[in-house]
Amino acid sequence: MSAYFITGTQKPWSVAWALWLAGFLIS
Protein backbone atom coordinates (compact mmCIF):
# COMPACT_ATOMS: atom_id res chain seq x y z
CA MET A 1 0.00 0.00 0.00
CA SER A 2 2.97 2.28 0.62
CA ALA A 3 3.96 2.07 -3.04
CA TYR A 4 0.41 3.00 -4.05
CA PHE A 5 0.53 5.96 -1.68
CA ILE A 6 3.89 7.12 -3.03
CA THR A 7 2.65 7.03 -6.63
CA GLY A 8 -0.58 8.68 -5.47
CA THR A 9 1.36 11.70 -4.24
CA GLN A 10 1.91 12.58 -7.89
CA LYS A 11 -1.83 13.25 -8.26
CA PRO A 12 -3.81 16.32 -7.09
CA TRP A 13 -6.19 14.22 -4.99
CA SER A 14 -3.24 12.92 -2.97
CA VAL A 15 -3.78 15.77 -0.52
CA ALA A 16 -7.36 14.71 0.19
CA TRP A 17 -6.24 11.09 0.51
CA ALA A 18 -3.47 12.06 2.95
CA LEU A 19 -5.90 14.07 5.07
CA TRP A 20 -8.41 11.19 5.11
CA LEU A 21 -5.73 8.68 6.01
CA ALA A 22 -4.40 10.90 8.80
CA GLY A 23 -7.91 11.42 10.19
CA PHE A 24 -8.60 7.68 10.01
CA LEU A 25 -5.41 6.84 11.91
CA ILE A 26 -6.03 9.51 14.55
CA SER A 27 -9.61 8.42 15.19
PyMOL Python script that loads the backbone (N, CA, C, O; Angstrom):
from pymol import cmd

cmd.read_pdbstr("""\
ATOM      1  N   MET A   1       0.839  -1.187   0.000  1.00  0.00           N
ATOM      2  CA  MET A   1       0.000   0.000   0.000  1.00  0.00           C
ATOM      3  C   MET A   1       0.880   1.244   0.000  1.00  0.00           C
ATOM      4  O   MET A   1       0.481   2.288  -0.517  1.00  0.00           O
ATOM      5  N   SER A   2       2.055   1.141   0.569  1.00  0.00           N
ATOM      6  CA  SER A   2       2.966   2.284   0.615  1.00  0.00           C
ATOM      7  C   SER A   2       3.354   2.726  -0.792  1.00  0.00           C
ATOM      8  O   SER A   2       3.443   3.920  -1.076  1.00  0.00           O
ATOM      9  N   ALA A   3       3.584   1.753  -1.666  1.00  0.00           N
ATOM     10  CA  ALA A   3       3.956   2.071  -3.043  1.00  0.00           C
ATOM     11  C   ALA A   3       2.811   2.805  -3.732  1.00  0.00           C
ATOM     12  O   ALA A   3       3.036   3.743  -4.496  1.00  0.00           O
ATOM     13  N   TYR A   4       1.582   2.370  -3.456  1.00  0.00           N
ATOM     14  CA  TYR A   4       0.407   3.004  -4.051  1.00  0.00           C
ATOM     15  C   TYR A   4       0.289   4.437  -3.544  1.00  0.00           C
ATOM     16  O   TYR A   4      -0.083   5.344  -4.288  1.00  0.00           O
ATOM     17  N   PHE A   5       0.611   4.624  -2.270  1.00  0.00           N
ATOM     18  CA  PHE A   5       0.527   5.960  -1.678  1.00  0.00           C
ATOM     19  C   PHE A   5       1.584   6.876  -2.281  1.00  0.00           C
ATOM     20  O   PHE A   5       1.318   8.043  -2.571  1.00  0.00           O
ATOM     21  N   ILE A   6       2.786   6.334  -2.466  1.00  0.00           N
ATOM     22  CA  ILE A   6       3.886   7.120  -3.032  1.00  0.00           C
ATOM     23  C   ILE A   6       3.544   7.578  -4.450  1.00  0.00           C
ATOM     24  O   ILE A   6       3.765   8.738  -4.799  1.00  0.00           O
ATOM     25  N   THR A   7       3.009   6.676  -5.259  1.00  0.00           N
ATOM     26  CA  THR A   7       2.649   7.034  -6.631  1.00  0.00           C
ATOM     27  C   THR A   7       1.443   7.965  -6.621  1.00  0.00           C
ATOM     28  O   THR A   7       1.264   8.771  -7.534  1.00  0.00           O
ATOM     29  N   GLY A   8       0.617   7.850  -5.584  1.00  0.00           N
ATOM     30  CA  GLY A   8      -0.579   8.682  -5.474  1.00  0.00           C
ATOM     31  C   GLY A   8      -0.218  10.131  -5.183  1.00  0.00           C
ATOM     32  O   GLY A   8      -0.983  11.044  -5.496  1.00  0.00           O
ATOM     33  N   THR A   9       0.958  10.341  -4.579  1.00  0.00           N
ATOM     34  CA  THR A   9       1.365  11.699  -4.242  1.00  0.00           C
ATOM     35  C   THR A   9       1.582  12.530  -5.500  1.00  0.00           C
ATOM     36  O   THR A   9       1.641  13.757  -5.430  1.00  0.00           O
ATOM     37  N   GLN A  10       1.700  11.880  -6.633  1.00  0.00           N
ATOM     38  CA  GLN A  10       1.910  12.581  -7.894  1.00  0.00           C
ATOM     39  C   GLN A  10       0.598  13.173  -8.414  1.00  0.00           C
ATOM     40  O   GLN A  10       0.597  13.955  -9.365  1.00  0.00           O
ATOM     41  N   LYS A  11      -0.522  12.794  -7.782  1.00  0.00           N
ATOM     42  CA  LYS A  11      -1.829  13.255  -8.258  1.00  0.00           C
ATOM     43  C   LYS A  11      -2.401  14.324  -7.322  1.00  0.00           C
ATOM     44  O   LYS A  11      -2.095  14.338  -6.129  1.00  0.00           O
ATOM     45  N   PRO A  12      -3.225  15.208  -7.862  1.00  0.00           N
ATOM     46  CA  PRO A  12      -3.809  16.315  -7.087  1.00  0.00           C
ATOM     47  C   PRO A  12      -4.629  15.830  -5.896  1.00  0.00           C
ATOM     48  O   PRO A  12      -4.633  16.464  -4.841  1.00  0.00           O
ATOM     49  N   TRP A  13      -5.321  14.708  -6.065  1.00  0.00           N
ATOM     50  CA  TRP A  13      -6.193  14.219  -4.993  1.00  0.00           C
ATOM     51  C   TRP A  13      -5.414  13.551  -3.875  1.00  0.00           C
ATOM     52  O   TRP A  13      -5.999  13.057  -2.912  1.00  0.00           O
ATOM     53  N   SER A  14      -4.079  13.536  -4.002  1.00  0.00           N
ATOM     54  CA  SER A  14      -3.241  12.917  -2.969  1.00  0.00           C
ATOM     55  C   SER A  14      -3.390  13.665  -1.641  1.00  0.00           C
ATOM     56  O   SER A  14      -3.298  13.070  -0.568  1.00  0.00           O
ATOM     57  N   VAL A  15      -3.621  14.970  -1.731  1.00  0.00           N
ATOM     58  CA  VAL A  15      -3.779  15.774  -0.519  1.00  0.00           C
ATOM     59  C   VAL A  15      -5.005  15.317   0.255  1.00  0.00           C
ATOM     60  O   VAL A  15      -4.942  15.114   1.467  1.00  0.00           O
ATOM     61  N   ALA A  16      -6.125  15.154  -0.452  1.00  0.00           N
ATOM     62  CA  ALA A  16      -7.362  14.715   0.192  1.00  0.00           C
ATOM     63  C   ALA A  16      -7.180  13.319   0.772  1.00  0.00           C
ATOM     64  O   ALA A  16      -7.659  13.030   1.869  1.00  0.00           O
ATOM     65  N   TRP A  17      -6.488  12.458   0.040  1.00  0.00           N
ATOM     66  CA  TRP A  17      -6.240  11.087   0.508  1.00  0.00           C
ATOM     67  C   TRP A  17      -5.378  11.106   1.762  1.00  0.00           C
ATOM     68  O   TRP A  17      -5.630  10.348   2.699  1.00  0.00           O
ATOM     69  N   ALA A  18      -4.363  11.965   1.789  1.00  0.00           N
ATOM     70  CA  ALA A  18      -3.473  12.057   2.946  1.00  0.00           C
ATOM     71  C   ALA A  18      -4.244  12.547   4.172  1.00  0.00           C
ATOM     72  O   ALA A  18      -4.057  12.039   5.277  1.00  0.00           O
ATOM     73  N   LEU A  19      -5.104  13.532   3.966  1.00  0.00           N
ATOM     74  CA  LEU A  19      -5.900  14.065   5.072  1.00  0.00           C
ATOM     75  C   LEU A  19      -6.851  13.003   5.607  1.00  0.00           C
ATOM     76  O   LEU A  19      -7.015  12.865   6.819  1.00  0.00           O
ATOM     77  N   TRP A  20      -7.481  12.247   4.701  1.00  0.00           N
ATOM     78  CA  TRP A  20      -8.415  11.189   5.112  1.00  0.00           C
ATOM     79  C   TRP A  20      -7.679  10.103   5.871  1.00  0.00           C
ATOM     80  O   TRP A  20      -8.157   9.615   6.894  1.00  0.00           O
ATOM     81  N   LEU A  21      -6.518   9.727   5.368  1.00  0.00           N
ATOM     82  CA  LEU A  21      -5.729   8.680   6.013  1.00  0.00           C
ATOM     83  C   LEU A  21      -5.285   9.129   7.405  1.00  0.00           C
ATOM     84  O   LEU A  21      -5.347   8.356   8.361  1.00  0.00           O
ATOM     85  N   ALA A  22      -4.843  10.366   7.514  1.00  0.00           N
ATOM     86  CA  ALA A  22      -4.405  10.897   8.803  1.00  0.00           C
ATOM     87  C   ALA A  22      -5.570  10.917   9.791  1.00  0.00           C
ATOM     88  O   ALA A  22      -5.417  10.523  10.947  1.00  0.00           O
ATOM     89  N   GLY A  23      -6.722  11.374   9.335  1.00  0.00           N
ATOM     90  CA  GLY A  23      -7.909  11.421  10.190  1.00  0.00           C
ATOM     91  C   GLY A  23      -8.338  10.023  10.612  1.00  0.00           C
ATOM     92  O   GLY A  23      -8.780   9.822  11.744  1.00  0.00           O
ATOM     93  N   PHE A  24      -8.211   9.062   9.712  1.00  0.00           N
ATOM     94  CA  PHE A  24      -8.598   7.684  10.009  1.00  0.00           C
ATOM     95  C   PHE A  24      -7.674   7.087  11.066  1.00  0.00           C
ATOM     96  O   PHE A  24      -8.122   6.374  11.964  1.00  0.00           O
ATOM     97  N   LEU A  25      -6.387   7.383  10.953  1.00  0.00           N
ATOM     98  CA  LEU A  25      -5.414   6.842  11.912  1.00  0.00           C
ATOM     99  C   LEU A  25      -5.582   7.499  13.281  1.00  0.00           C
ATOM    100  O   LEU A  25      -5.453   6.839  14.313  1.00  0.00           O
ATOM    101  N   ILE A  26      -5.868   8.789  13.285  1.00  0.00           N
ATOM    102  CA  ILE A  26      -6.031   9.515  14.549  1.00  0.00           C
ATOM    103  C   ILE A  26      -7.277   9.029  15.295  1.00  0.00           C
ATOM    104  O   ILE A  26      -7.240   8.826  16.509  1.00  0.00           O
ATOM    105  N   SER A  27      -8.357   8.847  14.576  1.00  0.00           N
ATOM    106  CA  SER A  27      -9.614   8.418  15.186  1.00  0.00           C
ATOM    107  C   SER A  27      -9.699   6.902  15.254  1.00  0.00           C
ATOM    108  O   SER A  27     -10.692   6.361  15.740  1.00  0.00           O
TER     109      SER A  27
END
""", "prot")
cmd.dss("prot")
cmd.show_as("cartoon", "prot")
cmd.util.cbc("prot")
cmd.orient("prot")
